[in-house]
Amino acid sequence: MNIPILLNLKVTETNPGLKGDTASGATKKAIMENRPSVKVPLFIKEGELLKIDTREGAYVERAGK
């Protein structure tokens, strides 16, 4: 079975980001719907759909709603 390189997954748990701290490059931990954790930018909120690179388990971009 081949695993896709990119998956769209929903954030089920993360801490709120700090207002105005979007350009610093800082990250926080987010738990995804399939339970692994991924480092994401501070502006990401619970319930958002994200594009995740399955090769590295890394955040790529927002995937929409």
Order of alpha helices (4+ residues) and beta strands (2+ residues): beta-beta-beta-beta-beta
